[in-house]
Amino acid sequence: MPTPIRVRGRRKTPSRSKDGVPKPVPSGPKGGRPMLPPDAKRRIESYKRTRPLPAQPPPPRPRKRVLSRLESLPVELIEKIFLYSLSVSLPRSSPSIRAAVSSERVYRALMLLAFFDPERIALPELYQPSSGTVSSADPKTVALKVSEAQISRILRPLEYVHLGKGERRSLQASVVSCRWCTIERLMSSLPDLMLLNIWRYWVPETHGMSNDQQDQLDLFLARRSNALDLEIVDGDYRRSISVTPLVSVTIRHAGPDIDSTVTINTLDVFKIPDKFLSGGDAGFSEAHARFLELFRVAGGINRLSSTERINEINFSREAIQQGIHMALVEHNANVLTTLLKIDEFTFRCQNHLADTLYMLPSEYFCTAVVMARHDPKFFQLLLRASAESIPFDDSKITQWAITEGGPFQQWLLDFMLQLPEQVKATTRGNQQMFYNGGLNAANAMAERYLRNVLGTDEPKVWLEESPYTFSDDWVVEN
C-alpha cells in the first residue's frame, strides 16, 4: 500500500534570481509586500485625495409662512379691528399684527379709553332742548354737538364705544400691565384726559356764557392759560367750574331746588400696577416721583370724601411696602410721603367699619436711623403715618436718639417709654396719635410734640398736601 503524503498543495521551491542574489524575505508571519519606510509613507499619504462624501439630499427649505386673512388686511383696517375689539392680547398672536397696531396713537387711544369715565355725573337736562321741539339752533343742542365732535377728535383713531364700569376696569387692568404703558406715555395722556372731562361735563352747559367767559374758556382749552374759574348765571340758577390743571374739575350747581358740587378726577383709577409702586430695579427717579404724586392726586386719593371710590382701587400692598423700603434706602422723601399717603388712606378706607389700627413694619424705623442718621425727616414721616409702630425697645433707635440729642430725639425717648401703655389704650384707628397725617391734639405727647418739636400750627390731614404744582405743566409754549 502506498504511503500517503501528508502535505497539502504544491511544494514551493525556493526561487532564485537570475543573477544569483536571493530575493528579500517578506516581513510578517504571512508574508506579503514589504513595509514602506516612514518617509516614503508620509510622502504618499500627502498625495492622497480626500474621499468624496456620499451624495445626500439637500436640507429641506423652510416653508414660507402664509399670512392669514386678518394679517393680509391693510394696516389701517387691522388697527380698526384691534381698537374695535379692545383685546390687548391680540397683538401677541402674530408679529405682523403686533407691528400693525404698535403705534403711539393706538397706545394713546387705549389709555384714554381706559381712564376716562363719561358717566361720573348724570346731567339729563343737558340733552333736552329748551323747547319741546328739537331745533338744530337750540343752544343746548349746539353745545352738545360741539362737545361730541371734540371728544371724537381727541379719541381718534378710536371710535368711542360705551363701556360699563366692569368693562372699563378690565380694560384698565390689561392696559397698565402692558410694557408699553410707561410713565412717560401716561403722563403725556393726562392733558387729553382733562380736556375730555371738560368737553364732556362742562361745555354742554356753556350756553349763556358771555364773550369774555368764552374767550377765557377757549384760552384754557388751547392750553395757553393755567387757570379756569367761570360762573354762569341763568335766572335763579348758577353753574360754575373750577379747574386744577391735570388734577380735577369741580362743577357746582346752585338754585332754589338744587345745591350740588361734584369733583371729577382726571384719572378714573381702578388698578395701580406694581411697577409704579415698587420702584423696580432702577429705583425712583425724579420723574417717577413726580408722576407718582400726580397719579395719586389725579386719581382721587387726596380727599376724605372719596372713601367709597377708594375701595374700588386695587393694588398690591406688598409692592407698596417694597417702594417704601426703596424710598428710605434712596433718601427720597417725596416718594416716601406719597406712598405712605396711599397706603394709609386706602387701608383706613377699606377698614373704616372696623376702624382697625394702621401699622407699619417696625424695621422701617430702624432703616430710617441707619440710612439717614443725621436727617430725622424720614423718621418723622414714618411717625406721622403710624407713631404706634415704633419699636419701643429697639437698641439702635435708642442709641441714635441719645447720640443725636435734638429736641425731636429727646421727645422720642420719652414717647418710647410711654408707648407700650399707649398702644394698649389705643383700640380704634381714630384714637391713634396721627390720623391721615393729622395730629390728635387730645394726646398729651402729641401736644408736646407740637409745642417742642414742630413749633408750628397743628398739622392737618396731609392728603391734600403736595410738594409739587402741576399747573405749569398744562401750559404749552408757542
C-alpha positions in Angstrom: 0.0 0.0 0.0 1.5 3.4 -0.9 2.4 5.7 1.9 0.2 8.8 1.9 1.9 12.2 1.6 0.5 14.5 4.3 1.4 17.8 2.6 -1.4 19.8 1.1 -0.9 21.8 -2.1 2.1 22.1 -4.2 5.5 22.2 -2.7 7.3 25.6 -3.1 10.7 25.6 -4.5 12.9 28.5 -3.4 13.1 30.9 -6.2 16.4 32.0 -7.4 17.1 35.2 -9.2 18.8 35.1 -12.5 21.9 36.9 -11.1 22.1 34.6 -8.1 21.1 37.2 -5.5 18.3 35.9 -3.2 15.1 37.9 -3.1 14.2 39.8 0.0 12.4 37.8 2.6 8.8 39.2 3.1 8.1 40.6 6.5 5.3 39.4 8.7 4.1 36.0 9.6 2.1 35.6 6.3 4.4 37.3 4.0 3.3 40.0 1.6 4.7 43.2 0.4 7.5 44.8 2.5 6.6 47.8 4.6 7.5 51.2 3.3 10.0 53.4 5.0 8.4 56.1 7.2 9.5 58.9 4.9 8.0 57.2 1.8 4.8 56.5 3.7 4.3 60.1 4.7 5.1 61.3 1.2 2.5 59.0 -0.4 -0.2 59.9 2.2 0.3 63.6 1.4 -0.7 62.9 -2.2 -3.9 61.1 -1.3 -7.1 62.9 -2.2 -9.9 63.3 0.2 -12.5 60.7 -0.4 -15.7 62.4 -1.6 -18.7 62.0 0.7 -21.6 60.1 -0.5 -24.4 62.1 -2.1 -27.0 63.3 0.4 -30.3 65.1 -0.3 -30.2 68.9 0.3 -31.7 70.1 3.6 -35.4 71.0 3.3 -36.1 74.6 2.7 -38.1 76.4 5.4 -41.7 76.6 4.3 -42.7 80.1 3.6 -45.3 81.2 6.2 -48.7 82.0 4.6 -50.4 85.0 6.1 -53.9 84.6 7.4 -56.7 86.7 6.1 -56.5 89.0 9.1 -52.8 89.5 8.6 -53.2 90.2 4.9 -55.5 93.2 5.5 -54.2 96.8 5.2 -52.6 98.2 8.3 -55.4 100.8 8.8 -58.0 98.1 8.8 -56.1 95.9 11.3 -55.8 98.9 13.5 -59.6 99.5 13.3 -60.3 95.8 14.1 -58.0 95.9 17.1 -59.5 99.1 18.5 -63.0 97.8 18.0 -62.2 94.5 19.8 -60.2 96.2 22.6 -58.4 92.9 23.0 -55.0 93.8 24.3 -53.8 90.2 23.8 -54.5 90.3 20.0 -51.0 91.6 19.1 -49.4 88.7 20.8 -50.9 86.3 18.3 -48.8 87.4 15.3 -45.7 89.5 14.7 -47.3 91.2 11.7 -50.4 92.1 13.7 -48.2 93.4 16.5 -46.3 95.6 14.0 -49.5 96.9 12.6 -51.0 98.1 15.9 -47.9 99.1 17.7 -48.1 102.9 17.3 -48.2 105.8 19.6 -51.6 106.9 18.6 -53.0 103.4 19.3 -51.3 103.4 22.8 -52.7 106.8 23.5 -56.3 105.9 22.4 -56.3 102.8 24.6 -55.1 104.7 27.7 -57.6 107.5 27.2 -60.5 105.0 27.0 -59.2 103.0 30.0 -59.0 106.1 32.3 -61.9 108.2 31.0 -65.3 107.9 32.8 -68.0 109.6 30.8 -70.7 108.8 33.3 -69.3 110.3 36.5 -72.3 112.5 37.0 -75.7 112.4 35.3 -76.9 115.6 33.8 -80.1 114.7 31.9 -81.1 118.3 31.4 -78.1 118.8 29.1 -79.7 116.5 26.5 -83.1 118.2 26.4 -83.5 121.4 24.4 -85.2 124.4 25.9 -88.5 123.9 24.0 -90.5 120.8 23.3 -89.4 120.8 19.6 -85.8 119.8 18.9 -84.1 122.6 16.9 -80.6 122.5 15.5 -80.2 126.1 16.6 -81.0 125.4 20.2 -78.0 126.5 22.4 -78.0 123.2 24.3 -78.2 121.1 21.2 -75.4 123.1 19.5 -73.2 122.8 22.7 -73.8 119.1 22.9 -72.9 118.5 19.2 -69.7 120.6 19.6 -68.8 118.5 22.7 -69.4 115.2 21.0 -67.3 116.3 18.0 -64.4 117.4 20.2 -64.5 114.1 22.2 -64.4 112.1 18.9 -61.5 114.2 17.7 -59.5 113.6 20.9 -60.1 109.9 20.9 -59.2 109.4 17.2 -58.4 106.9 15.7 -60.7 105.1 18.3 -64.4 105.4 17.7 -65.9 105.9 21.2 -67.8 102.8 22.5 -69.7 102.8 25.7 -68.0 100.7 28.4 -69.6 99.7 31.7 -67.7 100.0 34.9 -66.7 96.4 34.9 -65.6 96.5 31.3 -63.5 99.7 31.9 -62.0 98.1 35.0 -60.9 95.0 33.0 -59.6 97.1 30.1 -57.6 99.3 32.5 -56.1 96.3 34.2 -55.0 94.9 30.8 -53.6 98.2 29.7 -51.5 99.0 32.7 -50.0 95.5 32.7 -48.5 96.1 29.2 -44.9 97.0 28.8 -45.8 99.9 26.6 -47.9 101.6 29.3 -45.0 103.6 30.7 -44.8 106.6 33.0 -43.9 108.9 30.1 -46.8 107.8 27.9 -49.3 108.0 30.8 -48.1 111.5 31.7 -48.4 112.7 28.1 -52.1 111.4 28.0 -53.1 113.4 31.1 -53.8 116.7 29.2 -56.1 114.9 26.8 -57.9 113.2 29.7 -58.5 116.6 31.3 -59.8 118.0 28.0 -62.2 115.0 27.7 -63.7 115.8 31.1 -64.2 119.5 30.3 -65.8 118.8 27.0 -68.0 116.1 28.5 -69.1 117.7 31.7 -68.9 121.5 31.2 -69.1 122.5 27.6 -72.7 121.2 27.1 -73.6 123.6 29.9 -71.8 126.7 28.5 -74.9 128.2 26.9 -75.4 131.6 28.4 -71.7 132.5 28.7 -70.5 136.0 28.0 -67.9 136.7 25.3 -65.2 137.2 27.9 -66.0 133.9 29.5 -66.0 132.2 26.2 -62.6 133.7 25.4 -61.3 132.6 28.8 -62.6 129.0 28.2 -61.0 128.9 24.7 -57.7 130.1 26.0 -57.7 127.4 28.6 -58.7 124.7 26.2 -55.9 125.8 23.9 -53.5 125.3 26.9 -52.4 128.9 26.9 -53.7 129.6 30.4 -53.3 127.6 33.6 -56.4 128.8 35.4 -60.1 128.4 34.7 -62.8 129.7 37.1 -66.2 130.5 35.5 -69.7 131.1 36.7 -72.8 131.3 34.6 -75.9 132.9 35.9 -79.2 131.8 34.4 -82.0 133.4 36.3 -82.1 131.8 39.8 -79.6 129.1 38.8 -75.9 129.3 38.8 -73.4 127.0 37.2 -69.7 127.3 37.9 -66.5 125.4 37.1 -63.1 125.4 38.8 -60.2 123.5 37.3 -57.0 122.3 38.9 -54.9 121.6 35.8 -54.1 117.9 35.3 -55.8 117.0 38.6 -59.5 117.6 38.7 -62.5 119.6 37.5 -65.1 120.8 40.1 -68.6 121.7 38.8 -71.2 123.4 41.1 -74.9 123.8 40.6 -76.9 126.1 42.8 -80.5 127.1 42.6 -83.8 127.1 44.6 -84.1 123.3 44.3 -80.5 122.2 43.8 -77.2 122.7 45.5 -74.5 120.2 44.5 -70.8 120.1 44.0 -69.1 117.4 42.0 -65.3 116.9 41.7 -64.2 114.9 38.6 -60.7 113.5 38.8 -58.7 113.4 35.7 -57.9 109.7 36.2 -60.6 107.2 36.9 -58.3 104.7 38.6 -59.2 101.1 39.2 -55.7 99.5 39.2 -52.3 100.7 40.3 -49.6 98.4 38.8 -46.7 97.1 40.9 -44.2 98.7 38.5 -45.4 102.2 39.6 -45.2 101.5 43.3 -42.2 99.3 43.9 -39.6 101.3 42.0 -38.3 98.2 40.3 -34.6 97.6 39.8 -33.9 101.2 38.8 -35.4 102.8 41.8 -37.3 106.1 41.8 -36.1 108.9 39.5 -37.4 112.5 39.9 -39.8 112.0 37.0 -41.1 108.8 38.7 -41.6 110.6 42.0 -43.5 113.5 40.3 -45.6 111.1 38.3 -46.5 109.0 41.4 -47.7 112.1 43.2 -49.7 113.3 40.2 -51.2 109.8 39.8 -52.3 110.0 43.5 -54.0 113.4 43.3 -55.4 113.0 39.8 -56.7 109.5 40.8 -58.7 111.0 43.8 -56.5 109.6 46.6 -56.4 113.0 48.1 -59.8 113.7 49.7 -61.6 112.2 52.6 -64.9 112.5 50.8 -63.8 109.9 48.2 -63.9 106.9 50.6 -66.3 104.8 48.6 -64.4 105.4 45.4 -61.1 104.4 47.1 -62.5 101.0 47.9 -62.6 100.2 44.2 -58.9 100.8 43.7 -56.8 97.7 43.6 -53.1 97.5 44.2 -50.6 95.2 45.9 -49.7 96.2 49.4 -46.6 94.1 49.1 -45.4 96.2 46.2 -46.1 99.5 48.1 -44.1 98.2 51.0 -41.2 97.4 48.7 -41.5 101.0 47.4 -41.4 102.4 51.0 -38.3 100.5 51.8 -36.7 101.6 48.5 -37.5 105.3 49.2 -35.9 105.0 52.6 -32.7 103.5 51.1 -32.6 106.1 48.4 -33.3 109.0 50.8 -36.3 110.0 48.6 -38.6 111.9 50.9 -41.2 112.8 48.2 -41.7 109.2 47.2 -41.9 108.1 50.8 -44.6 110.7 51.6 -46.7 109.8 48.6 -46.5 106.0 49.2 -47.4 106.5 52.9 -50.4 108.6 52.0 -51.6 106.0 49.5 -51.1 103.1 51.9 -52.6 104.6 55.0 -55.6 106.2 53.2 -56.6 103.1 51.3 -56.1 100.9 54.4 -58.3 103.2 56.5 -61.0 103.4 53.8 -61.1 99.6 53.4 -61.3 99.1 57.1 -63.4 102.1 58.1 -66.2 99.9 59.6 -63.9 98.0 61.9 -61.7 101.2 62.4 -58.6 99.0 62.6 -55.2 100.4 63.7 -52.9 101.3 60.8 -49.5 99.9 61.5 -46.2 99.8 59.6 -43.4 97.2 59.8 -41.1 98.2 62.7 -38.0 97.7 60.7 -38.8 100.8 58.7 -37.9 102.9 61.7 -34.6 101.1 62.1 -33.8 101.6 58.4 -34.5 105.3 58.8 -32.0 105.8 61.6 -29.3 103.7 59.8 -29.7 105.2 56.3 -30.4 108.8 57.3 -28.6 109.1 60.6 -28.3 112.8 60.6 -31.6 113.6 59.0 -34.7 112.9 61.2 -37.1 113.9 58.5 -37.6 110.3 57.3 -38.2 109.0 60.8 -40.7 111.8 61.3 -42.6 110.9 58.1 -42.9 107.4 59.4 -44.0 108.7 62.7 -46.7 110.9 61.1 -48.1 107.8 59.3 -48.1 105.5 62.4 -46.5 106.5 65.6 -47.7 103.4 67.3 -45.5 101.2 65.1 -42.2 102.5 66.6 -40.4 99.6 68.3 -40.1 101.0 71.8 -37.3 98.6 72.9 -35.0 98.8 69.9 -31.4 99.5 70.9 -30.4 101.1 67.6 -33.2 103.7 67.8 -32.5 104.4 71.5 -28.7 104.8 70.8 -29.5 107.1 67.9 -31.8 109.3 69.9 -29.2 109.6 72.8 -26.4 110.3 70.4 -28.2 113.0 68.3 -29.8 114.6 71.3 -32.0 117.1 69.5 -35.5 118.2 70.5 -37.1 115.5 68.4 -34.8 112.8 69.8 -35.5 113.9 73.4 -39.2 113.8 72.8 -38.8 110.4 71.1 -37.1 108.9 74.2 -39.9 109.9 76.5 -42.5 108.8 73.9 -40.9 105.3 73.7 -41.2 104.9 77.5 -45.0 105.6 77.3 -45.6 103.8 74.0 -46.5 100.3 75.4 -49.3 101.7 77.6 -50.5 104.0 74.8 -50.7 101.1 72.3 -52.8 99.1 74.8 -55.1 102.1 75.3 -55.5 102.7 71.5 -58.2 100.3 70.3 -59.5 102.3 67.3 -57.9 103.9 64.3 -59.2 107.3 65.1 -57.5 107.2 68.5 -54.0 107.0 67.0 -51.6 109.9 67.5 -51.8 110.7 63.8 -54.8 110.0 61.6 -54.2 110.5 57.9 -51.4 112.8 58.8 -53.5 115.0 61.1 -52.3 115.3 64.8 -54.6 114.1 67.5 -54.3 117.1 69.9 -56.1 115.2 72.7 -53.0 113.2 73.3 -50.5 114.7 75.8 -47.4 113.5 73.9 -48.9 114.9 70.7 -49.4 118.3 72.3 -45.8 118.2 73.5 -44.6 117.1 70.0 -46.5 120.1 68.5 -45.0 122.5 71.0 -41.4 121.3 71.4 -40.6 119.7 68.0 -42.8 121.3 65.3 -43.2 124.7 66.8 -45.9 125.5 64.2 -49.6 125.1 63.9 -51.2 121.8 64.3 -50.6 119.6 61.2 -53.8 118.9 59.3 -54.7 115.9 57.2 -51.9 115.5 54.7 -53.9 114.1 51.8 -54.3 117.5 50.1 -50.7 118.5 50.7 -48.4 118.1 47.8 -44.7 119.0 47.2 -45.4 119.6 43.5 -47.5 122.1 41.5 -48.7 120.8 38.1 -50.4 124.0 36.7 -47.2 124.9 34.8 -47.2 121.5 33.0 -50.5 122.4 31.5 -49.4 125.5 29.6 -47.9 124.8 26.2 -45.5 127.5 24.9 -45.9 128.6 21.3 
